Amino acid sequence: MALLAESLVEEWLNRRGFFTIRGVKHGVNEVDLLGIRKRTDDSLEGWHVEVQVSFRPVSYIANLTNDIAGKDGKRRSKTSAKARTSEEVEVCAQEWVRGKFLTDKKRRVRERLWPRISWLYHFVHAVVRDDSELAVFRDLGVECHPFSSVLSELLQGTKEGFSGSAGGDIAEIVGYYKNHTPKP
C-alpha cells in the first residue's frame, strides 16, 4: 500500500509542477518525497512530503515516546493502540514531526540536494485514529492533505505540471473506473 500511495502522491506533485525525488535514504531512515519547483518570481519552493495512508488504522500515526512507553514502570509497545491522553497525543505528535522533518540529518539531506532553499513540510494521510494528532502537526507548521483530496485532484487531470511517474498510470485507471462504472 505504501508504494502505491507514494506513487500517487508523487504524480500529484509532478502535476503541480514539482520535480521529485522519492525514497531518499539517510542511514536507516528515509524521506518519502522531496519536491522542488519554480515560483512565479523565479525563486525555488521546496516541499518535504511524508505519506502514511491507512484505511483502517489500528493505532496512532506517532509512536509512543520512550518516556511514555515506560511510564509508571509498565512497558508498553511504542506502537500501542491503547487510548492516549491529550497530553500523550501532543507529546508523541511533536516527537513525530521532529523525527520526520526537523532532525539535523534530514536537514542536511535536503541541503545537500538543494542548498539554500527553505522547505515546507507536508503530510498526506487517509483515515486517522485521532484527528488531534493532525491538529498538533498543523500547529507545528506541517500542512496536512487528506489522500482523498490528492486522488480527487488527480482525477481532474493535468493542469500546470506534467505526468511522469508510475502514479500517472494508476490515476488513469482510477479515473477510468470512476467514469465508466455502470450506474445501479
CNS distance restraints for C-alpha pairs under 8 A (distance, minus, plus):
assign (resid   1 and name CA) (resid   5 and name CA) 6.11 0.50 0.50
assign (resid   1 and name CA) (resid  53 and name CA) 7.58 0.50 0.50
assign (resid   2 and name CA) (resid   6 and name CA) 6.03 0.50 0.50
assign (resid   2 and name CA) (resid  51 and name CA) 7.75 0.50 0.50
assign (resid   2 and name CA) (resid  52 and name CA) 7.07 0.50 0.50
assign (resid   2 and name CA) (resid  53 and name CA) 6.83 0.50 0.50
assign (resid   3 and name CA) (resid   7 and name CA) 6.09 0.50 0.50
assign (resid   4 and name CA) (resid   8 and name CA) 6.31 0.50 0.50
assign (resid   4 and name CA) (resid 167 and name CA) 7.42 0.50 0.50
assign (resid   5 and name CA) (resid   9 and name CA) 6.20 0.50 0.50
assign (resid   5 and name CA) (resid  51 and name CA) 7.35 0.50 0.50
assign (resid   5 and name CA) (resid  52 and name CA) 8.00 0.50 0.50
assign (resid   5 and name CA) (resid  53 and name CA) 6.68 0.50 0.50
assign (resid   6 and name CA) (resid  10 and name CA) 5.97 0.50 0.50
assign (resid   6 and name CA) (resid  32 and name CA) 7.39 0.50 0.50
assign (resid   6 and name CA) (resid  33 and name CA) 7.92 0.50 0.50
assign (resid   6 and name CA) (resid  51 and name CA) 6.40 0.50 0.50
assign (resid   7 and name CA) (resid  11 and name CA) 6.24 0.50 0.50
assign (resid   7 and name CA) (resid 165 and name CA) 6.91 0.50 0.50
assign (resid   7 and name CA) (resid 166 and name CA) 6.12 0.50 0.50
assign (resid   7 and name CA) (resid 167 and name CA) 4.53 0.50 0.50
assign (resid   8 and name CA) (resid  12 and name CA) 6.20 0.50 0.50
assign (resid   8 and name CA) (resid 150 and name CA) 7.99 0.50 0.50
assign (resid   8 and name CA) (resid 151 and name CA) 7.67 0.50 0.50
assign (resid   8 and name CA) (resid 166 and name CA) 7.75 0.50 0.50
assign (resid   8 and name CA) (resid 167 and name CA) 4.34 0.50 0.50
assign (resid   8 and name CA) (resid 168 and name CA) 7.16 0.50 0.50
assign (resid   8 and name CA) (resid 170 and name CA) 7.24 0.50 0.50
assign (resid   8 and name CA) (resid 171 and name CA) 6.99 0.50 0.50
assign (resid   9 and name CA) (resid  13 and name CA) 6.26 0.50 0.50
assign (resid   9 and name CA) (resid  51 and name CA) 7.84 0.50 0.50
assign (resid   9 and name CA) (resid 124 and name CA) 7.88 0.50 0.50
assign (resid   9 and name CA) (resid 150 and name CA) 6.90 0.50 0.50
assign (resid   9 and name CA) (resid 167 and name CA) 7.49 0.50 0.50
assign (resid  10 and name CA) (resid  14 and name CA) 6.13 0.50 0.50
assign (resid  10 and name CA) (resid  20 and name CA) 6.95 0.50 0.50
assign (resid  10 and name CA) (resid  22 and name CA) 7.63 0.50 0.50
assign (resid  10 and name CA) (resid  33 and name CA) 7.27 0.50 0.50
assign (resid  10 and name CA) (resid 165 and name CA) 6.88 0.50 0.50
assign (resid  10 and name CA) (resid 167 and name CA) 6.82 0.50 0.50
assign (resid  11 and name CA) (resid  15 and name CA) 6.12 0.50 0.50
assign (resid  11 and name CA) (resid 154 and name CA) 7.85 0.50 0.50
assign (resid  11 and name CA) (resid 163 and name CA) 6.44 0.50 0.50
assign (resid  11 and name CA) (resid 164 and name CA) 6.96 0.50 0.50
assign (resid  11 and name CA) (resid 165 and name CA) 5.63 0.50 0.50
assign (resid  11 and name CA) (resid 166 and name CA) 7.46 0.50 0.50
assign (resid  11 and name CA) (resid 167 and name CA) 5.07 0.50 0.50
assign (resid  11 and name CA) (resid 168 and name CA) 5.76 0.50 0.50
assign (resid  12 and name CA) (resid  16 and name CA) 6.37 0.50 0.50
assign (resid  12 and name CA) (resid 150 and name CA) 6.52 0.50 0.50
assign (resid  12 and name CA) (resid 153 and name CA) 7.50 0.50 0.50
assign (resid  12 and name CA) (resid 154 and name CA) 6.13 0.50 0.50
assign (resid  13 and name CA) (resid  17 and name CA) 6.54 0.50 0.50
assign (resid  13 and name CA) (resid  18 and name CA) 5.38 0.50 0.50
assign (resid  13 and name CA) (resid  19 and name CA) 7.79 0.50 0.50
assign (resid  13 and name CA) (resid  20 and name CA) 7.42 0.50 0.50
assign (resid  13 and name CA) (resid  35 and name CA) 7.16 0.50 0.50
assign (resid  14 and name CA) (resid  18 and name CA) 4.79 0.50 0.50
assign (resid  14 and name CA) (resid  19 and name CA) 6.23 0.50 0.50
assign (resid  14 and name CA) (resid  20 and name CA) 7.00 0.50 0.50
assign (resid  14 and name CA) (resid 161 and name CA) 5.94 0.50 0.50
assign (resid  14 and name CA) (resid 162 and name CA) 5.78 0.50 0.50
assign (resid  14 and name CA) (resid 163 and name CA) 6.10 0.50 0.50
assign (resid  14 and name CA) (resid 164 and name CA) 7.05 0.50 0.50
assign (resid  14 and name CA) (resid 165 and name CA) 7.75 0.50 0.50
assign (resid  15 and name CA) (resid 158 and name CA) 5.62 0.50 0.50
assign (resid  15 and name CA) (resid 159 and name CA) 6.55 0.50 0.50
assign (resid  15 and name CA) (resid 160 and name CA) 6.48 0.50 0.50
assign (resid  15 and name CA) (resid 161 and name CA) 3.97 0.50 0.50
assign (resid  15 and name CA) (resid 162 and name CA) 4.81 0.50 0.50
assign (resid  15 and name CA) (resid 163 and name CA) 5.80 0.50 0.50
assign (resid  16 and name CA) (resid 159 and name CA) 7.31 0.50 0.50
assign (resid  16 and name CA) (resid 160 and name CA) 6.14 0.50 0.50
assign (resid  16 and name CA) (resid 161 and name CA) 4.89 0.50 0.50
assign (resid  16 and name CA) (resid 162 and name CA) 7.61 0.50 0.50
assign (resid  17 and name CA) (resid  37 and name CA) 6.09 0.50 0.50
assign (resid  17 and name CA) (resid 160 and name CA) 6.33 0.50 0.50
assign (resid  17 and name CA) (resid 161 and name CA) 4.01 0.50 0.50
assign (resid  17 and name CA) (resid 162 and name CA) 6.57 0.50 0.50
assign (resid  18 and name CA) (resid  35 and name CA) 5.33 0.50 0.50
assign (resid  18 and name CA) (resid  36 and name CA) 5.09 0.50 0.50
assign (resid  18 and name CA) (resid  37 and name CA) 4.73 0.50 0.50
assign (resid  18 and name CA) (resid 161 and name CA) 7.37 0.50 0.50
assign (resid  19 and name CA) (resid  35 and name CA) 5.42 0.50 0.50
assign (resid  19 and name CA) (resid  36 and name CA) 5.34 0.50 0.50
assign (resid  19 and name CA) (resid  37 and name CA) 6.28 0.50 0.50
assign (resid  20 and name CA) (resid  33 and name CA) 6.71 0.50 0.50
assign (resid  20 and name CA) (resid  34 and name CA) 5.56 0.50 0.50
assign (resid  20 and name CA) (resid  35 and name CA) 4.30 0.50 0.50
assign (resid  20 and name CA) (resid  36 and name CA) 6.57 0.50 0.50
assign (resid  21 and name CA) (resid  33 and name CA) 5.74 0.50 0.50
assign (resid  21 and name CA) (resid  34 and name CA) 5.31 0.50 0.50
assign (resid  21 and name CA) (resid  35 and name CA) 6.51 0.50 0.50
assign (resid  22 and name CA) (resid  31 and name CA) 7.33 0.50 0.50
assign (resid  22 and name CA) (resid  32 and name CA) 5.58 0.50 0.50
assign (resid  22 and name CA) (resid  33 and name CA) 4.45 0.50 0.50
assign (resid  22 and name CA) (resid  34 and name CA) 6.49 0.50 0.50
assign (resid  23 and name CA) (resid  30 and name CA) 5.87 0.50 0.50
assign (resid  23 and name CA) (resid  31 and name CA) 5.53 0.50 0.50
assign (resid  23 and name CA) (resid  32 and name CA) 4.84 0.50 0.50
assign (resid  23 and name CA) (resid  33 and name CA) 6.18 0.50 0.50
assign (resid  24 and name CA) (resid  30 and name CA) 5.45 0.50 0.50
assign (resid  24 and name CA) (resid  31 and name CA) 5.07 0.50 0.50
assign (resid  24 and name CA) (resid  32 and name CA) 6.74 0.50 0.50
assign (resid  24 and name CA) (resid  33 and name CA) 7.30 0.50 0.50
assign (resid  25 and name CA) (resid  29 and name CA) 5.97 0.50 0.50
assign (resid  25 and name CA) (resid  30 and name CA) 4.45 0.50 0.50
assign (resid  25 and name CA) (resid  31 and name CA) 6.51 0.50 0.50
assign (resid  26 and name CA) (resid  30 and name CA) 5.94 0.50 0.50
assign (resid  26 and name CA) (resid 105 and name CA) 7.38 0.50 0.50
assign (resid  26 and name CA) (resid 106 and name CA) 7.72 0.50 0.50
assign (resid  26 and name CA) (resid 109 and name CA) 7.33 0.50 0.50
assign (resid  31 and name CA) (resid  48 and name CA) 7.71 0.50 0.50
assign (resid  31 and name CA) (resid  49 and name CA) 7.73 0.50 0.50
assign (resid  31 and name CA) (resid  50 and name CA) 6.99 0.50 0.50
assign (resid  31 and name CA) (resid 100 and name CA) 7.68 0.50 0.50
assign (resid  31 and name CA) (resid 106 and name CA) 7.66 0.50 0.50
assign (resid  32 and name CA) (resid  48 and name CA) 7.93 0.50 0.50
assign (resid  32 and name CA) (resid  49 and name CA) 6.27 0.50 0.50
assign (resid  32 and name CA) (resid  50 and name CA) 5.22 0.50 0.50
assign (resid  32 and name CA) (resid  51 and name CA) 6.60 0.50 0.50
assign (resid  33 and name CA) (resid  48 and name CA) 6.02 0.50 0.50
assign (resid  33 and name CA) (resid  49 and name CA) 5.06 0.50 0.50
assign (resid  33 and name CA) (resid  50 and name CA) 6.47 0.50 0.50
assign (resid  34 and name CA) (resid  46 and name CA) 7.23 0.50 0.50
assign (resid  34 and name CA) (resid  47 and name CA) 5.76 0.50 0.50
assign (resid  34 and name CA) (resid  48 and name CA) 4.74 0.50 0.50
assign (resid  34 and name CA) (resid  49 and name CA) 6.17 0.50 0.50
assign (resid  34 and name CA) (resid 110 and name CA) 7.99 0.50 0.50
assign (resid  35 and name CA) (resid  46 and name CA) 5.68 0.50 0.50
assign (resid  35 and name CA) (resid  47 and name CA) 5.09 0.50 0.50
assign (resid  35 and name CA) (resid  48 and name CA) 6.58 0.50 0.50
assign (resid  35 and name CA) (resid  49 and name CA) 7.83 0.50 0.50
assign (resid  36 and name CA) (resid  44 and name CA) 6.70 0.50 0.50
assign (resid  36 and name CA) (resid  45 and name CA) 5.55 0.50 0.50
assign (resid  36 and name CA) (resid  46 and name CA) 4.49 0.50 0.50
assign (resid  36 and name CA) (resid  47 and name CA) 6.35 0.50 0.50
assign (resid  37 and name CA) (resid  44 and name CA) 5.70 0.50 0.50
assign (resid  37 and name CA) (resid  45 and name CA) 5.43 0.50 0.50
assign (resid  37 and name CA) (resid  46 and name CA) 6.79 0.50 0.50
assign (resid  38 and name CA) (resid  42 and name CA) 5.50 0.50 0.50
assign (resid  38 and name CA) (resid  43 and name CA) 5.78 0.50 0.50
assign (resid  38 and name CA) (resid  44 and name CA) 4.65 0.50 0.50
assign (resid  38 and name CA) (resid  45 and name CA) 6.16 0.50 0.50
assign (resid  39 and name CA) (resid  43 and name CA) 5.46 0.50 0.50
assign (resid  39 and name CA) (resid  44 and name CA) 5.87 0.50 0.50
assign (resid  39 and name CA) (resid  45 and name CA) 6.44 0.50 0.50
assign (resid  44 and name CA) (resid 117 and name CA) 6.78 0.50 0.50
assign (resid  45 and name CA) (resid 117 and name CA) 7.01 0.50 0.50
assign (resid  45 and name CA) (resid 118 and name CA) 7.21 0.50 0.50
assign (resid  45 and name CA) (resid 119 and name CA) 6.99 0.50 0.50
assign (resid  45 and name CA) (resid 120 and name CA) 7.96 0.50 0.50
assign (resid  46 and name CA) (resid 117 and name CA) 6.60 0.50 0.50
assign (resid  46 and name CA) (resid 118 and name CA) 6.55 0.50 0.50
assign (resid  46 and name CA) (resid 119 and name CA) 4.74 0.50 0.50
assign (resid  46 and name CA) (resid 120 and name CA) 6.16 0.50 0.50
assign (resid  47 and name CA) (resid 119 and name CA) 5.50 0.50 0.50
assign (resid  47 and name CA) (resid 120 and name CA) 4.87 0.50 0.50
assign (resid  47 and name CA) (resid 121 and name CA) 5.88 0.50 0.50
assign (resid  47 and name CA) (resid 122 and name CA) 6.86 0.50 0.50
assign (resid  48 and name CA) (resid 101 and name CA) 7.52 0.50 0.50
assign (resid  48 and name CA) (resid 119 and name CA) 6.58 0.50 0.50
assign (resid  48 and name CA) (resid 120 and name CA) 6.19 0.50 0.50
assign (resid  48 and name CA) (resid 121 and name CA) 5.05 0.50 0.50
assign (resid  48 and name CA) (resid 122 and name CA) 6.14 0.50 0.50
assign (resid  49 and name CA) (resid 121 and name CA) 6.11 0.50 0.50
assign (resid  49 and name CA) (resid 122 and name CA) 4.66 0.50 0.50
assign (resid  49 and name CA) (resid 123 and name CA) 5.63 0.50 0.50
assign (resid  49 and name CA) (resid 124 and name CA) 7.36 0.50 0.50
assign (resid  50 and name CA) (resid 100 and name CA) 7.54 0.50 0.50
assign (resid  50 and name CA) (resid 122 and name CA) 6.36 0.50 0.50
assign (resid  50 and name CA) (resid 123 and name CA) 4.90 0.50 0.50
assign (resid  50 and name CA) (resid 124 and name CA) 6.37 0.50 0.50
assign (resid  51 and name CA) (resid 123 and name CA) 5.81 0.50 0.50
assign (resid  51 and name CA) (resid 124 and name CA) 4.78 0.50 0.50
assign (resid  51 and name CA) (resid 125 and name CA) 6.22 0.50 0.50
assign (resid  52 and name CA) (resid  61 and name CA) 7.97 0.50 0.50
assign (resid  52 and name CA) (resid 123 and name CA) 7.69 0.50 0.50
assign (resid  52 and name CA) (resid 124 and name CA) 6.27 0.50 0.50
assign (resid  52 and name CA) (resid 125 and name CA) 5.17 0.50 0.50
assign (resid  52 and name CA) (resid 126 and name CA) 7.29 0.50 0.50
assign (resid  53 and name CA) (resid 124 and name CA) 7.25 0.50 0.50
assign (resid  53 and name CA) (resid 125 and name CA) 4.91 0.50 0.50
assign (resid  53 and name CA) (resid 126 and name CA) 4.83 0.50 0.50
assign (resid  53 and name CA) (resid 127 and name CA) 7.24 0.50 0.50
assign (resid  53 and name CA) (resid 147 and name CA) 7.24 0.50 0.50
assign (resid  54 and name CA) (resid 125 and name CA) 7.29 0.50 0.50
assign (resid  54 and name CA) (resid 126 and name CA) 5.55 0.50 0.50
assign (resid  54 and name CA) (resid 127 and name CA) 5.84 0.50 0.50
assign (resid  54 and name CA) (resid 128 and name CA) 7.37 0.50 0.50
assign (resid  55 and name CA) (resid 126 and name CA) 6.12 0.50 0.50
assign (resid  55 and name CA) (resid 127 and name CA) 5.25 0.50 0.50
assign (resid  56 and name CA) (resid 127 and name CA) 6.76 0.50 0.50
assign (resid  57 and name CA) (resid 127 and name CA) 6.64 0.50 0.50
assign (resid  57 and name CA) (resid 128 and name CA) 6.09 0.50 0.50
assign (resid  57 and name CA) (resid 129 and name CA) 5.86 0.50 0.50
assign (resid  58 and name CA) (resid  81 and name CA) 6.35 0.50 0.50
assign (resid  58 and name CA) (resid 129 and name CA) 7.06 0.50 0.50
assign (resid  59 and name CA) (resid  79 and name CA) 6.79 0.50 0.50
assign (resid  59 and name CA) (resid  80 and name CA) 6.67 0.50 0.50
assign (resid  59 and name CA) (resid  81 and name CA) 4.40 0.50 0.50
assign (resid  59 and name CA) (resid  82 and name CA) 7.82 0.50 0.50
assign (resid  59 and name CA) (resid 129 and name CA) 6.45 0.50 0.50
assign (resid  60 and name CA) (resid  79 and name CA) 7.54 0.50 0.50
assign (resid  60 and name CA) (resid  81 and name CA) 6.74 0.50 0.50
assign (resid  60 and name CA) (resid 128 and name CA) 7.21 0.50 0.50
assign (resid  60 and name CA) (resid 129 and name CA) 5.86 0.50 0.50
assign (resid  60 and name CA) (resid 130 and name CA) 6.84 0.50 0.50
assign (resid  61 and name CA) (resid  93 and name CA) 7.86 0.50 0.50
assign (resid  61 and name CA) (resid 128 and name CA) 7.33 0.50 0.50
assign (resid  61 and name CA) (resid 129 and name CA) 7.89 0.50 0.50
assign (resid  61 and name CA) (resid 133 and name CA) 7.51 0.50 0.50
assign (resid  62 and name CA) (resid  92 and name CA) 5.72 0.50 0.50
assign (resid  62 and name CA) (resid  93 and name CA) 5.51 0.50 0.50
assign (resid  62 and name CA) (resid  95 and name CA) 7.77 0.50 0.50
assign (resid  62 and name CA) (resid  96 and name CA) 5.45 0.50 0.50
assign (resid  62 and name CA) (resid 133 and name CA) 7.92 0.50 0.50
assign (resid  63 and name CA) (resid  78 and name CA) 5.20 0.50 0.50
assign (resid  63 and name CA) (resid  79 and name CA) 5.16 0.50 0.50
assign (resid  63 and name CA) (resid  80 and name CA) 7.68 0.50 0.50
assign (resid  63 and name CA) (resid  92 and name CA) 6.43 0.50 0.50
assign (resid  63 and name CA) (resid  96 and name CA) 7.39 0.50 0.50
assign (resid  64 and name CA) (resid  68 and name CA) 6.06 0.50 0.50
assign (resid  64 and name CA) (resid  69 and name CA) 5.71 0.50 0.50
assign (resid  64 and name CA) (resid  77 and name CA) 7.72 0.50 0.50
assign (resid  64 and name CA) (resid  78 and name CA) 4.57 0.50 0.50
assign (resid  64 and name CA) (resid  79 and name CA) 6.41 0.50 0.50
assign (resid  64 and name CA) (resid  80 and name CA) 7.40 0.50 0.50
assign (resid  64 and name CA) (resid  88 and name CA) 7.96 0.50 0.50
assign (resid  64 and name CA) (resid  92 and name CA) 5.68 0.50 0.50
assign (resid  65 and name CA) (resid  69 and name CA) 6.02 0.50 0.50
assign (resid  65 and name CA) (resid  78 and name CA) 6.83 0.50 0.50
assign (resid  65 and name CA) (resid  91 and name CA) 7.82 0.50 0.50
assign (resid  65 and name CA) (resid  92 and name CA) 5.91 0.50 0.50
assign (resid  65 and name CA) (resid  95 and name CA) 7.37 0.50 0.50
assign (resid  66 and name CA) (resid  70 and name CA) 6.17 0.50 0.50
assign (resid  66 and name CA) (resid  78 and name CA) 7.41 0.50 0.50
assign (resid  67 and name CA) (resid  71 and name CA) 5.96 0.50 0.50
assign (resid  68 and name CA) (resid  88 and name CA) 7.31 0.50 0.50
assign (resid  69 and name CA) (resid  74 and name CA) 7.59 0.50 0.50
assign (resid  69 and name CA) (resid  75 and name CA) 5.60 0.50 0.50
assign (resid  69 and name CA) (resid  76 and name CA) 4.82 0.50 0.50
assign (resid  69 and name CA) (resid  77 and name CA) 6.43 0.50 0.50
assign (resid  69 and name CA) (resid  78 and name CA) 5.92 0.50 0.50
assign (resid  70 and name CA) (resid  74 and name CA) 5.62 0.50 0.50
assign (resid  70 and name CA) (resid  75 and name CA) 4.53 0.50 0.50
assign (resid  70 and name CA) (resid  76 and name CA) 6.40 0.50 0.50
assign (resid  71 and name CA) (resid  75 and name CA) 7.06 0.50 0.50
assign (resid  76 and name CA) (resid  80 and name CA) 6.45 0.50 0.50
assign (resid  84 and name CA) (resid  88 and name CA) 5.74 0.50 0.50
assign (resid  84 and name CA) (resid  89 and name CA) 6.12 0.50 0.50
assign (resid  85 and name CA) (resid  89 and name CA) 6.26 0.50 0.50
assign (resid  86 and name CA) (resid  90 and name CA) 6.18 0.50 0.50
assign (resid  86 and name CA) (resid 132 and name CA) 7.99 0.50 0.50
assign (resid  87 and name CA) (resid  91 and name CA) 6.21 0.50 0.50
assign (resid  88 and name CA) (resid  92 and name CA) 6.01 0.50 0.50
assign (resid  89 and name CA) (resid  93 and name CA) 5.92 0.50 0.50
assign (resid  89 and name CA) (resid 132 and name CA) 7.40 0.50 0.50
assign (resid  89 and name CA) (resid 133 and name CA) 6.33 0.50 0.50
assign (resid  90 and name CA) (resid  94 and name CA) 6.07 0.50 0.50
assign (resid  90 and name CA) (resid 132 and name CA) 7.95 0.50 0.50
assign (resid  90 and name CA) (resid 133 and name CA) 6.85 0.50 0.50
assign (resid  90 and name CA) (resid 136 and name CA) 6.27 0.50 0.50
assign (resid  91 and name CA) (resid  95 and name CA) 6.29 0.50 0.50
assign (resid  92 and name CA) (resid  96 and name CA) 6.13 0.50 0.50
assign (resid  93 and name CA) (resid  97 and name CA) 6.29 0.50 0.50
assign (resid  93 and name CA) (resid 133 and name CA) 5.80 0.50 0.50
assign (resid  93 and name CA) (resid 136 and name CA) 6.34 0.50 0.50
assign (resid  93 and name CA) (resid 137 and name CA) 6.69 0.50 0.50
assign (resid  94 and name CA) (resid  98 and name CA) 6.27 0.50 0.50
assign (resid  94 and name CA) (resid 136 and name CA) 6.96 0.50 0.50
assign (resid  94 and name CA) (resid 137 and name CA) 7.18 0.50 0.50
assign (resid  94 and name CA) (resid 140 and name CA) 7.65 0.50 0.50
assign (resid  95 and name CA) (resid  99 and name CA) 6.06 0.50 0.50
assign (resid  96 and name CA) (resid 100 and name CA) 5.99 0.50 0.50
assign (resid  97 and name CA) (resid 101 and name CA) 5.78 0.50 0.50
assign (resid  97 and name CA) (resid 102 and name CA) 6.93 0.50 0.50
assign (resid  97 and name CA) (resid 137 and name CA) 6.68 0.50 0.50
assign (resid  97 and name CA) (resid 140 and name CA) 7.68 0.50 0.50
assign (resid  97 and name CA) (resid 142 and name CA) 7.98 0.50 0.50
assign (resid  98 and name CA) (resid 102 and name CA) 4.62 0.50 0.50
assign (resid  98 and name CA) (resid 103 and name CA) 6.10 0.50 0.50
assign (resid  99 and name CA) (resid 103 and name CA) 5.86 0.50 0.50
assign (resid 100 and name CA) (resid 106 and name CA) 7.85 0.50 0.50
assign (resid 101 and name CA) (resid 106 and name CA) 6.47 0.50 0.50
assign (resid 101 and name CA) (resid 107 and name CA) 7.64 0.50 0.50
assign (resid 101 and name CA) (resid 121 and name CA) 7.04 0.50 0.50
assign (resid 102 and name CA) (resid 106 and name CA) 6.60 0.50 0.50
assign (resid 102 and name CA) (resid 107 and name CA) 6.60 0.50 0.50
assign (resid 103 and name CA) (resid 107 and name CA) 6.29 0.50 0.50
assign (resid 104 and name CA) (resid 108 and name CA) 6.04 0.50 0.50
assign (resid 105 and name CA) (resid 109 and name CA) 6.24 0.50 0.50
assign (resid 106 and name CA) (resid 110 and name CA) 6.31 0.50 0.50
assign (resid 107 and name CA) (resid 111 and name CA) 6.07 0.50 0.50
assign (resid 108 and name CA) (resid 112 and name CA) 5.90 0.50 0.50
assign (resid 109 and name CA) (resid 113 and name CA) 6.35 0.50 0.50
assign (resid 110 and name CA) (resid 114 and name CA) 6.02 0.50 0.50
assign (resid 110 and name CA) (resid 115 and name CA) 7.32 0.50 0.50
assign (resid 111 and name CA) (resid 115 and name CA) 4.43 0.50 0.50
assign (resid 111 and name CA) (resid 116 and name CA) 6.78 0.50 0.50
assign (resid 111 and name CA) (resid 117 and name CA) 7.51 0.50 0.50
assign (resid 120 and name CA) (resid 142 and name CA) 7.49 0.50 0.50
assign (resid 121 and name CA) (resid 141 and name CA) 6.96 0.50 0.50
assign (resid 121 and name CA) (resid 142 and name CA) 4.91 0.50 0.50
assign (resid 121 and name CA) (resid 143 and name CA) 6.30 0.50 0.50
assign (resid 122 and name CA) (resid 142 and name CA) 5.26 0.50 0.50
assign (resid 122 and name CA) (resid 143 and name CA) 4.70 0.50 0.50
assign (resid 122 and name CA) (resid 144 and name CA) 5.83 0.50 0.50
assign (resid 122 and name CA) (resid 145 and name CA) 7.37 0.50 0.50
assign (resid 123 and name CA) (resid 142 and name CA) 6.71 0.50 0.50
assign (resid 123 and name CA) (resid 143 and name CA) 6.21 0.50 0.50
assign (resid 123 and name CA) (resid 144 and name CA) 4.81 0.50 0.50
assign (resid 123 and name CA) (resid 145 and name CA) 6.09 0.50 0.50
assign (resid 124 and name CA) (resid 144 and name CA) 5.94 0.50 0.50
assign (resid 124 and name CA) (resid 145 and name CA) 4.74 0.50 0.50
assign (resid 124 and name CA) (resid 146 and name CA) 5.79 0.50 0.50
assign (resid 124 and name CA) (resid 147 and name CA) 5.85 0.50 0.50
assign (resid 125 and name CA) (resid 144 and name CA) 7.40 0.50 0.50
assign (resid 125 and name CA) (resid 145 and name CA) 6.38 0.50 0.50
assign (resid 125 and name CA) (resid 146 and name CA) 5.18 0.50 0.50
assign (resid 125 and name CA) (resid 147 and name CA) 5.35 0.50 0.50
assign (resid 126 and name CA) (resid 146 and name CA) 5.62 0.50 0.50
assign (resid 126 and name CA) (resid 147 and name CA) 5.02 0.50 0.50
assign (resid 126 and name CA) (resid 148 and name CA) 7.01 0.50 0.50
assign (resid 130 and name CA) (resid 134 and name CA) 7.82 0.50 0.50
assign (resid 131 and name CA) (resid 135 and name CA) 6.63 0.50 0.50
assign (resid 132 and name CA) (resid 136 and name CA) 6.41 0.50 0.50
assign (resid 133 and name CA) (resid 137 and name CA) 6.35 0.50 0.50
assign (resid 134 and name CA) (resid 138 and name CA) 6.15 0.50 0.50
assign (resid 134 and name CA) (resid 144 and name CA) 7.00 0.50 0.50
assign (resid 135 and name CA) (resid 139 and name CA) 6.15 0.50 0.50
assign (resid 136 and name CA) (resid 140 and name CA) 6.32 0.50 0.50
assign (resid 137 and name CA) (resid 141 and name CA) 6.59 0.50 0.50
assign (resid 137 and name CA) (resid 142 and name CA) 5.29 0.50 0.50
assign (resid 137 and name CA) (resid 143 and name CA) 7.54 0.50 0.50
assign (resid 137 and name CA) (resid 144 and name CA) 7.64 0.50 0.50
assign (resid 138 and name CA) (resid 142 and name CA) 4.82 0.50 0.50
assign (resid 138 and name CA) (resid 143 and name CA) 5.78 0.50 0.50
assign (resid 138 and name CA) (resid 144 and name CA) 6.83 0.50 0.50
assign (resid 145 and name CA) (resid 149 and name CA) 6.84 0.50 0.50
assign (resid 145 and name CA) (resid 150 and name CA) 7.27 0.50 0.50
assign (resid 146 and name CA) (resid 150 and name CA) 6.79 0.50 0.50
assign (resid 147 and name CA) (resid 151 and name CA) 6.25 0.50 0.50
assign (resid 148 and name CA) (resid 152 and name CA) 6.03 0.50 0.50
assign (resid 149 and name CA) (resid 153 and name CA) 6.12 0.50 0.50
assign (resid 150 and name CA) (resid 154 and name CA) 6.24 0.50 0.50
assign (resid 151 and name CA) (resid 155 and name CA) 6.22 0.50 0.50
assign (resid 151 and name CA) (resid 171 and name CA) 7.60 0.50 0.50
assign (resid 152 and name CA) (resid 156 and name CA) 6.60 0.50 0.50
assign (resid 153 and name CA) (resid 157 and name CA) 7.17 0.50 0.50
assign (resid 154 and name CA) (resid 158 and name CA) 7.35 0.50 0.50
assign (resid 154 and name CA) (resid 171 and name CA) 6.34 0.50 0.50
assign (resid 155 and name CA) (resid 171 and name CA) 6.68 0.50 0.50
assign (resid 155 and name CA) (resid 172 and name CA) 7.60 0.50 0.50
assign (resid 155 and name CA) (resid 174 and name CA) 7.63 0.50 0.50
assign (resid 155 and name CA) (resid 175 and name CA) 5.51 0.50 0.50
assign (resid 158 and name CA) (resid 162 and name CA) 6.47 0.50 0.50
assign (resid 158 and name CA) (resid 163 and name CA) 7.06 0.50 0.50
assign (resid 163 and name CA) (resid 168 and name CA) 5.97 0.50 0.50
assign (resid 164 and name CA) (resid 168 and name CA) 6.51 0.50 0.50
assign (resid 165 and name CA) (resid 169 and name CA) 7.90 0.50 0.50
assign (resid 166 and name CA) (resid 170 and name CA) 6.86 0.50 0.50
assign (resid 167 and name CA) (resid 171 and name CA) 5.99 0.50 0.50
assign (resid 168 and name CA) (resid 172 and name CA) 6.21 0.50 0.50
assign (resid 169 and name CA) (resid 173 and name CA) 6.35 0.50 0.50
assign (resid 170 and name CA) (resid 174 and name CA) 6.32 0.50 0.50
assign (resid 171 and name CA) (resid 175 and name CA) 6.05 0.50 0.50
assign (resid 172 and name CA) (resid 176 and name CA) 5.98 0.50 0.50
assign (resid 173 and name CA) (resid 177 and name CA) 6.21 0.50 0.50
assign (resid 174 and name CA) (resid 178 and name CA) 6.15 0.50 0.50
assign (resid 175 and name CA) (resid 179 and name CA) 6.13 0.50 0.50
assign (resid 176 and name CA) (resid 180 and name CA) 5.87 0.50 0.50
assign (resid 177 and name CA) (resid 181 and name CA) 5.63 0.50 0.50
